């Protein structure tokens, strides 16, 4: 239900973050963007501090898809945080969600 991209962003984020936390998977809202139509940027951070960034954006047909935010599939955390900062400076409507995972190859739970 909460993975429906037609829902307002704050409902999608709130529902999925609550579900993850209730399942014992720590997830945090690092930055709130536009409550209705904000873009999502997910930071998956592994126990070994490896990370991956995924950005939800429309493809050429207008369909929402999850794309790697950086060309480096597994940037160090400092590079990931710098990218997040630059992105938020350019687009304050972006929501940033951090999810603690076993390792950075874990699938993005927002993509389910």
C-alpha positions in Angstrom: 0.0 0.0 0.0 2.7 2.5 1.0 4.8 1.8 -2.1 2.1 3.4 -4.3 3.9 6.4 -6.0 0.6 8.2 -6.4 0.3 8.6 -2.6 1.6 11.9 -1.2 5.3 11.6 -0.3 4.9 12.2 3.4 2.4 9.2 3.6 4.7 6.9 1.6 7.7 7.8 3.6 6.0 7.7 7.0 4.3 4.3 6.3 7.5 2.6 5.0 9.7 4.0 7.7 7.2 2.8 10.4 7.0 -0.6 8.8 10.8 -1.0 8.6 11.3 0.2 12.2 8.5 -2.2 13.5 10.3 -5.0 11.6 13.5 -4.2 13.5 15.2 -2.5 10.6 16.4 1.0 11.6 15.3 3.8 9.1 15.5 7.5 9.7 14.2 10.6 7.9 17.3 12.7 7.5 15.5 15.5 5.6 11.9 16.3 4.8 11.1 17.7 1.4 7.8 18.6 -0.3 5.1 16.7 1.6 3.0 15.9 -1.5 5.4 15.5 -4.4 8.9 15.4 -3.0 11.5 13.2 -4.7 13.0 10.4 -2.6 16.8 9.9 -2.1 17.6 6.7 -0.1 20.9 6.1 1.6 21.4 2.4 2.4 24.2 2.2 5.0 25.8 -1.2 5.8 27.1 -2.3 9.2 30.6 -2.1 7.7 29.8 1.6 6.8 29.6 0.8 3.1 26.7 2.7 1.4 24.6 3.1 -1.7 22.4 6.0 -2.8 19.3 5.5 -4.9 17.2 8.3 -6.3 13.6 7.9 -7.4 13.1 9.7 -10.8 11.1 9.4 -13.9 12.5 7.6 -16.9 12.1 8.7 -20.5 8.5 7.3 -20.6 7.6 9.2 -17.4 7.6 6.1 -15.2 9.0 6.4 -11.7 12.1 4.2 -11.3 14.9 3.8 -8.8 18.3 4.8 -10.2 21.8 4.9 -8.7 22.4 8.4 -7.5 26.2 8.2 -8.1 28.2 6.5 -10.8 30.3 4.8 -8.0 28.1 1.9 -6.9 29.4 1.9 -3.4 30.8 5.4 -2.4 32.3 5.9 1.0 29.9 7.6 3.5 31.6 11.0 3.2 31.1 11.1 -0.6 27.5 10.0 -0.1 26.9 12.7 2.5 28.5 15.3 0.3 26.2 14.3 -2.6 23.1 14.5 -0.3 24.2 18.0 0.8 24.6 19.2 -2.8 21.3 17.7 -3.8 19.4 19.3 -0.9 21.0 22.7 -1.7 19.8 22.4 -5.3 16.4 20.9 -4.6 14.9 21.4 -1.1 11.9 19.3 -2.0 14.0 16.1 -1.8 13.3 13.7 1.1 16.4 11.9 2.4 15.9 8.6 4.1 18.7 6.5 5.7 18.2 2.8 6.2 20.6 0.6 8.1 21.1 -2.7 6.3 23.4 -5.7 6.6 25.5 -4.4 3.7 25.1 -1.9 0.8 24.0 -4.6 -1.6 20.7 -5.1 0.3 17.7 -4.2 -1.9 16.1 -0.8 -1.4 12.9 -1.5 0.6 11.2 1.5 -1.0 11.6 -0.2 -4.4 9.4 -3.2 -3.3 
